[in-house]
Amino acid sequence: MVGNAVMSARDHTESIAEALEHMHPELARVRDLGGDPVYLVGGGVRDLLLGRGRTDIDLVVVGDAQALAARLGGDVVSYERFGTAKVKLDGHELDIAAARSESYPQPGALPVVKPAAELEADLRRRDFTVNAMAIPLQGGPRLIDPYGGEADLATKQLRVLHERSFVDDPTRAIRAARYAARFAFELEARTAELLRKTELSTISADRRDAELLRLGGEVKAVRALALLSEWGLVDLREGGLELAAAADRVLQSSIWQGFVPRERALIAAALGPRGREAQLADARPARPSEAVALAAGHSPIELVLARAGGAEWLDHYAEEWRDVALEIDGDDLIEAGLAPGPALGHGLEEALRRKLDGEISGRDEELSAALEAARGADGVA
């Protein structure tokens, strides 16, 4: 839709109506309820205009969000303190918020939120023009675009709404990297000037880290991290982008999928601090038991980063060696005549080592090997 500059106003409105019906047919129920004005807002409008398919549904009601959610029925979770609610409708989750305005008592502080009597106040508090658009669900769909977001979509630009945007909420700078990477957008010139002055230090480490983890979850997270570095907002560890890209490839393999949260691994790879993964990457274990001993005590993220750093032997560890277990336990050794004590643990460790290295197999051989090692450790002939 954003690419057709000669589209008439009527054609444009009809196009939006058709896209809304196609992508979000469940919103017809919201429309048919009547009552307080309700709008699709933010990313849902942006992605509808871009034709990107279904995305999250964020609704703003100029009225009571909890009351609207209750009228829709289904599973409702209300957050009265924030004037928001979540409701599942026809298998889709809707986020509903009451229209509100925000003010910031100091740079980087959490905003003071107040109910707003009009949609425009709610749009005014948003981060970028492309996220400050709305479509009313009653009275016929049309685009409400007070800041030129559709034009910025067409020219692939990110533009903030006001001069203090990054001062009030520095996390918007991290979000800028997410959107720029996801959509291949450029920063509008004045926005770029303002962004490079952003002080991330004015927000808490928890808020900063939470926003970075959201960035790490992006499909193009490595590109987003590169942008943050280019803009002077983060310090990458040496070789951090290359390590993050390698870790991303590792986590896409069948062996490592789900081993650790991808976003945590990519942020750790790019930003550090450096752990013990370099030692693992340089290791060359000669036997499976040695590999298991080397991997023991390392965090899952360190293991992924070591594999990204070239430790191919960790594929075998992740796929098979880490799951090798004995069929026997300490009770079996006691039943065979050994007294409780440290020798039991030594015997089991030795049996596991030999099993990993293919020297023994089956319960009987495990028991024999464990007893031999335990008795030797205990000084029993």
DRENGU-351677 format. One line per 10 residues: number of its first residue (from 0); for each residue z, x, y of C-alpha. Coordinates in steps of 0.2 Angstrom, whole numbers. Layout:
<rs>
NUM	Z X Y | ...
</rs>
This chain:
<rs>
0	0 0 0 | 4 14 12 | -13 22 11 | -23 7 17 | -23 9 36 | -35 -6 39 | -26 -19 29 | -23 -34 39 | -5 -41 43 | -9 -56 31
10	-16 -45 17 | -1 -33 19 | 12 -47 18 | 3 -54 2 | 2 -37 -6 | 21 -35 -3 | 24 -52 -11 | 14 -49 -26 | 22 -32 -29 | 39 -39 -27
20	35 -53 -39 | 27 -40 -52 | 41 -27 -51 | 57 -38 -48 | 53 -56 -55 | 72 -58 -57 | 75 -58 -38 | 67 -76 -38 | 84 -82 -43 | 92 -74 -28
30	79 -82 -17 | 81 -99 -24 | 100 -99 -21 | 98 -101 -3 | 113 -98 8 | 116 -81 17 | 101 -70 21 | 98 -58 7 | 87 -42 8 | 80 -29 -4
40	83 -13 5 | 82 6 4 | 75 15 -11 | 69 -1 -19 | 58 -5 -4 | 52 13 -3 | 47 14 -21 | 39 -3 -20 | 27 3 -6 | 23 18 -16
50	19 8 -31 | 31 19 -42 | 36 5 -54 | 54 -2 -57 | 68 7 -48 | 86 3 -44 | 89 -14 -35 | 100 -13 -19 | 102 -29 -10 | 111 -32 7
60	118 -49 11 | 123 -54 28 | 138 -63 22 | 149 -62 6 | 143 -50 -7 | 156 -55 -20 | 152 -74 -17 | 133 -71 -20 | 136 -61 -36 | 147 -75 -43
70	134 -88 -39 | 121 -78 -48 | 132 -78 -64 | 131 -65 -78 | 143 -50 -79 | 150 -46 -62 | 160 -32 -56 | 167 -33 -38 | 173 -20 -26 | 182 -30 -13
80	188 -15 -3 | 170 -9 0 | 162 -27 1 | 151 -23 -14 | 147 -30 -31 | 137 -26 -46 | 129 -40 -57 | 118 -40 -72 | 103 -52 -71 | 90 -54 -84
90	95 -37 -91 | 94 -28 -74 | 108 -22 -64 | 109 -27 -46 | 119 -18 -33 | 124 -31 -19 | 133 -25 -3 | 138 -35 13 | 129 -29 28 | 139 -16 37
100	139 -3 51 | 147 14 50 | 155 26 62 | 160 44 59 | 177 50 67 | 172 68 65 | 158 78 58 | 158 77 39 | 171 64 38 | 170 49 27
110	163 34 38 | 173 20 45 | 164 5 38 | 164 -12 47 | 155 -29 42 | 139 -32 52 | 132 -48 58 | 114 -43 57 | 103 -33 45 | 98 -21 59
120	115 -13 60 | 115 -10 41 | 98 -1 42 | 103 9 57 | 116 18 47 | 104 25 34 | 98 42 31 | 79 43 33 | 66 31 40 | 58 29 22
130	75 22 16 | 78 11 32 | 66 -3 27 | 70 -21 20 | 61 -36 13 | 69 -53 15 | 70 -63 -1 | 71 -80 8 | 57 -86 20 | 43 -77 12
140	43 -58 9 | 38 -47 23 | 42 -29 28 | 56 -26 40 | 53 -8 46 | 61 -4 63 | 60 15 62 | 42 17 56 | 47 21 38 | 30 15 31
150	20 26 43 | 31 41 37 | 27 36 19 | 9 37 23 | 10 54 30 | 23 60 17 | 36 64 30 | 55 64 30 | 62 59 47 | 81 56 51
160	85 41 62 | 95 50 75 | 100 67 82 | 118 67 74 | 112 62 57 | 116 79 48 | 132 81 58 | 139 65 54 | 135 67 35 | 129 84 30
170	126 78 12 | 110 70 19 | 103 88 20 | 105 89 1 | 97 72 -1 | 83 78 9 | 79 91 -4 | 80 78 -17 | 67 67 -9 | 56 81 -3
180	55 88 -21 | 53 71 -29 | 39 64 -18 | 31 81 -11 | 37 76 6 | 38 88 21 | 52 88 34 | 46 80 51 | 47 94 64 | 63 88 73
190	71 84 57 | 68 101 51 | 76 109 66 | 92 98 64 | 93 101 46 | 93 120 47 | 109 118 58 | 118 108 45 | 136 114 41 | 140 109 23
200	157 117 26 | 162 101 35 | 163 91 19 | 174 93 4 | 169 104 -10 | 170 88 -21 | 158 79 -11 | 146 94 -10 | 147 97 -28 | 144 78 -32
210	128 78 -21 | 122 94 -29 | 124 87 -47 | 114 72 -41 | 101 84 -36 | 102 93 -52 | 97 77 -61 | 81 76 -52 | 65 79 -63 | 60 92 -50
220	78 99 -48 | 72 117 -47 | 60 114 -33 | 74 105 -24 | 85 120 -26 | 72 131 -19 | 70 120 -4 | 89 121 -1 | 88 140 -2 | 73 140 10
230	82 130 22 | 97 142 22 | 109 129 15 | 114 137 -1 | 115 155 -8 | 106 157 -25 | 113 169 -37 | 101 184 -41 | 87 177 -51 | 95 160 -50
240	79 149 -48 | 70 158 -63 | 86 156 -74 | 87 137 -69 | 68 135 -73 | 71 143 -90 | 87 133 -93 | 77 117 -90 | 64 122 -103 | 78 126 -115
250	86 109 -113 | 69 100 -116 | 68 108 -133 | 73 97 -148 | 87 110 -153 | 96 110 -136 | 93 92 -130 | 110 84 -126 | 119 100 -129 | 126 100 -111
260	122 89 -96 | 106 95 -88 | 112 94 -70 | 127 105 -73 | 117 118 -82 | 104 119 -68 | 116 120 -54 | 126 133 -64 | 110 143 -67 | 105 143 -49
270	121 144 -39 | 133 152 -51 | 146 160 -51 | 140 171 -65 | 149 169 -81 | 148 179 -97 | 130 173 -102 | 123 190 -98 | 133 198 -111 | 127 185 -124
280	109 187 -118 | 110 206 -121 | 118 204 -138 | 108 207 -154 | 119 201 -169 | 114 207 -186 | 121 193 -196 | 124 174 -194 | 143 177 -195 | 142 190 -181
290	132 177 -171 | 145 164 -173 | 159 176 -168 | 149 181 -153 | 147 163 -147 | 164 158 -151 | 175 155 -135 | 159 153 -124 | 157 137 -114 | 141 126 -119
300	134 130 -102 | 136 149 -105 | 127 147 -121 | 112 137 -113 | 111 150 -99 | 112 165 -112 | 97 156 -122 | 88 154 -106 | 91 173 -103 | 82 178 -119
310	95 176 -133 | 83 168 -145 | 96 170 -159 | 106 156 -151 | 93 144 -157 | 99 147 -175 | 117 145 -169 | 114 129 -161 | 103 121 -175 | 113 127 -190
320	126 140 -190 | 138 132 -178 | 139 117 -190 | 143 127 -206 | 160 123 -213 | 169 126 -229 | 172 113 -243 | 190 120 -245 | 205 121 -234 | 222 128 -233
330	229 115 -245 | 217 121 -259 | 223 139 -257 | 242 133 -258 | 237 123 -273 | 230 138 -281 | 247 147 -279 | 247 155 -262 | 262 154 -251 | 259 147 -233
340	257 160 -220 | 244 170 -210 | 235 176 -226 | 229 158 -228 | 219 159 -212 | 212 176 -216 | 206 170 -232 | 197 155 -225 | 189 165 -211 | 183 178 -224
350	176 164 -235 | 167 156 -220 | 160 173 -215 | 153 176 -232 | 146 158 -233 | 137 160 -216 | 129 176 -222 | 123 168 -238 | 134 178 -250 | 143 163 -258
360	139 144 -260 | 148 130 -267 | 166 125 -268 | 171 137 -282 | 164 152 -274 | 172 148 -258 | 189 146 -266 | 187 162 -276 | 182 172 -260 | 196 165 -250
370	209 168 -263 | 203 186 -265 | 204 189 -246 | 220 181 -244 | 229 190 -258 | 222 207 -251 | 228 203 -234 | 245 198 -241 | 246 214 -251 | 246 205 -268
380	236 214 -282
</rs>
